[in-house]
Amino acid sequence: MQKIRRKPKLNDSLNNITEGVLWKQMLLYFFPILLGTFFQQLYNTVDAVIVGNFVGTQALAAVGGGTGTVINLLVGFFVGLSSGATVIIAQFYGAGKQKETSDAVHTSIALAIYGGLLLTVVGLAISRFSLRLLGTPQEIVNDSLTYMRIYFAGTVFSLIYNIGSGVLRAVGDSKRPLYFLIVCSLTNLVLDLVFVLFFRLGVMGVALATILSQAVSAVLVLVTLMRSEASFKLYWRRIRLHFHLLNRIVTIGLPAGLQSVMYSVSNLIIQASVNSFGTNTMAAWTAYSKLDGLFWMIMGAFGVTVTTFVGQNFGARKYDRMKQSVRTGLWMAFGSSIAASALVLLLGRYALSLFTHDADVIPIGMQIVRTIIPFYFTYVCIELLSGAMRGTGESFIPMLMTCFGICVMRVVWIFVVVPRFNTISVVAASYPITWAVTSVMFIIYYLSGRWLKKHVPKEDLELIK
């Protein structure tokens, strides 16, 4: 009797992206990402809840505010850069190119290691200067500096997890990254309680808990890739930079990395404006940003879903299915954004009270909530249409539109409008206004079809008309 060979265990987690009922396949892929992002947000939120309730308002401002924005600027650049790896892996895997898939995986992990080490050096070097540049209140400078230095010391773990989980998602596995983040979140929660409540380490304890939990997730993703029997199996001896693939990764990912930097720079300028209102407003902004995470979890999950479905179907030359995945994703995302807005508006005051009981902070937080959250829907097209274009390798024009429509306009708003109407609500209004303008630009460019014609092989141009 012929022996029946079972598929490799990891393949049980793969989602069939190029076949099947599209909306069902998208939801099967989407929900593990959403839940994974929830747990990623959870361990950041747990930090804020524990610090805000057991250490104080100043500590809450120290772990959020400008500290978080500077970290997001540097880490976001490398994560954006590595998104190029996710795109080409999805295309290679969808096209059935096994060697190219393997080479791209090993180049991606090498990029994570080298990038993480470089980020540690840069982050440690600029921490104090960046806090001074942001006008961070003197009473929280030391705590902010402690948090940043410990966090940057462990950024290699963050990049390995982010890039490694991006590899898994590119081939259709959105479940394993979820499992890793559940473990990571529980680890972070336990370590937060131990370091803050038992050892009384305050902000230092929160930072140590964060990087140790990230180390756990990095080990889990590496072990999973090493145990795979598919084309994306990881071999330590093969980890190196294949420069022809690195060039493609950078070509696609660099605009995304620069876009992330521009986002962060504009947010740094906004943060400096927020800081001018004092510690209470900084704490309110930090608490709001944690509450705001619900929406960004949903949009980020839809963005990754659309990018992966477009990338694999583009590689498989299934252009109709590729376009249909964008339309389906948009409908789902618009419905979700409206539901998220209603939920946060309804429960906003109660949610803010999780982070602080300060009677002066919560009303400020509610001002911010009422200014931004009703307009979440204006961001949907930016996330999903840019993700769709990136899935085909088109990233430069989306970067330009985002940088001008969001980043430049936001900076102009802060320097021109805010000085004349100097309230936190006017600062917050920069978000929905710039989202709406940028969304219109993305819709026009997407409907033109030029983004797709640039990357489709000449012999397939008739198929996309």
Helices and strands as residue ranges (DSSP letters): G 9-13, H 22-54, H 57-63, H 65-95, H 98-133, H 138-153, H 155-170, H 175-192, I 193-198, H 203-227, G 236-238, H 243-275, H 279-291, H 293-315, H 319-352, H 362-372, G 373-379, H 380-391, H 396-402, I 403-408, H 409-412, I 413-417, H 424-428, H 430-448, H 450-453, G 458-464
